[in-house]
Amino acid sequence: ILFVFVFLSVSFADIFEKSELKTFFESNCSQIYFIFYENFITLESNLKQKVEAAPVYSLV
């Protein structure tokens, strides 16, 4: 997810000036937050499912 943020920053940095980027992120911060929040929740859920589905081995 950090990669996505860095990728977006680099891509936008190639197109827009620094002041325009600041304005863009400030005006869209709630949408950006929602995207990251939703992805973190999905990632957490997927990891929990993998852990629960993993077989439990006893150390004998």
Buried (B, 14 or more C-beta within 10 A) or exposed (E): EEEEEEEEEEEEEEEEEEEEBEEEEEEEEEEEEEBBEEEEEEEEEEEEEEEEEEEEEEEE
